[in-house]
Amino acid sequence: MDKKNLQDVHTSMREMFQRAVESGRKNNLDYAIEILKDLVTKSPGLIPAREKLREFERIKSDKISPLGRMIANLKSSFQAAKIKAATSQKPLDAMMMCEGVLAHNLYNPLVLNLLADASLKAGAPFIGVEALSILRDLKPHNETNMRKLANFYRKCGDAMSALKIVQEIAARHPKDLGVQAEMRSAVALASMQQGDWQKEGKTQDKVKDKEEGMVAELLEGTLHDVDQMKTVIVKLEKDLEKEESVDTRKKLGELYHACGRYDDAIEQYTLVSKGIGTMDPAVDKSIEKSNIAKIDAEISALCVDPANSAKVEEIKKSRYNYQLERATERVNTYPNDNQLRFDLAVLYFNGSFIDNAIEQFQYARKNLQRKVTCMVYLGRCFLMKDHYDMAIEQLSTALAEMLVMDKAKKEALYYLAKTYEAAGNAEKALENYKEIYQADVNYLDVGKKVQEYYNSKKNG
């Protein structure tokens, strides 16, 4: 099994990755973890997805109490036998079973070890390195785990990392002849590997590899320095002079946009679209993104002078109409893509075209990743149309699937409370406001509403 970067997978998987990252930024960790878990199921070697998955799992697991971790680990022990049984014949299935457990609690020594074993059977020792490195953070002095990690590093061809671990063990046992012999072997292997690397290619080949690495970093979302971007732009422009490439033009478009060269980005994406010969929703969205960035820059410049307020409003209206036009065109071209319908529905909702929004959200909720969000939006739509019973039904159903008090759940509770309030059921409204209040006293006007209730009781 090979490692993969984002440029090695389909556009839809890159979009899933970006949705997961954005959900993580909004502290919707459970949703982000589910998306990333789905991604590593489809492509276990997709490194950016694995890294983000572990990052979000760490954040989630750090919030679990020691007792909670112990209970979670005890529960997972019942699954260990199934994972072990699957490892020899179906190692990929075993790996996915491990991921299911780790999504609830990353700090599970038994399952991390099982993931390492399964990854080796699947021909992916680099995943074992990842799992055992987490275990080493949990138990830094456990020499059994350290030796296992060193062995996995060797299987990945990383003798230097293996040597560092063996040196640490040897430092603890200066008089142990066996350990010292083990270290000498590790030194020899690392020296051989280092020598092989020094013999590989010429300096310009290594420079080329470095440049390729910078392009990969950009696509993984880790290249932010403008000077680095300019270096990669020059390289990609030279590549295009030698050979036409849709992928290279896409990368250039991303870089041009990141550097604020929106017209250049639009030109590259337009050429990509022509080269593909049919509408690619992701490319079309990229063209739209650069056009919107241009418009927003114009708005920012005009807002300096209050006298331009009428002009600004006119431009904002044109911007909305342009977005609506593009979203509609994408749905007309790909009517079965429920993510595109969701995008259109949100635009309709933001523009107060509520009936149109309802229709599109009803289509979009067939997308399981958008189902709960669509129900919340539908509840808000029905509230705006004074259909209180239907609003309550949609919001209550959505809340039943929300296990964590995150931003999405607070929003659903808030609009359920607003619906009860509008329907004249102050008691039920207060129940929902109080549930939010106990988690986040500063959420919108919830604090004010709850305080008003207690003030009225005191004065009444």
Secondary structure, DSSP 8 states (H G I E B T S, - for coil): ---B-GGGS-HHHHHHHHHHHHHHHTT-HHHHHHHHHHHHHH-TTBHHHHHHHHHHHHHHHHTS-HHHHHHHHHHHHHHHHHHHHHHHH-HHHHHHHHHHHHTT-S--HHHHHHHHHHHHHTT-HHHHHHHHHHHHHH-TT-HHHHHHHHHHHHHTT-HHHHHHHHHHHHHH-TT-HHHHHHHHHHHHHHHHHHHHHHHSS-HHHHHHHHHHHHHHHHHTT----HHHHHHHHHHHHHHHHHS--HHHHHHHHHHHHHTT-HHHHHHHHHHHHHHH-S--HHHHHHHHHHHHHHHHHHHHHHTTSGGGHHHHHHHHHHHHHHHHHHHHHHHHH-TT-HHHHHHHHHHHHHTT-HHHHHHHHHHHTTSTTTHHHHHHHHHHHHHHTT-HHHHHHHHHHHHHT--S-SHHHHHHHHHHHHHHHHTT-HHHHHHHHHHHHHH-TTSTTHHHHHHHHHHHHHH-
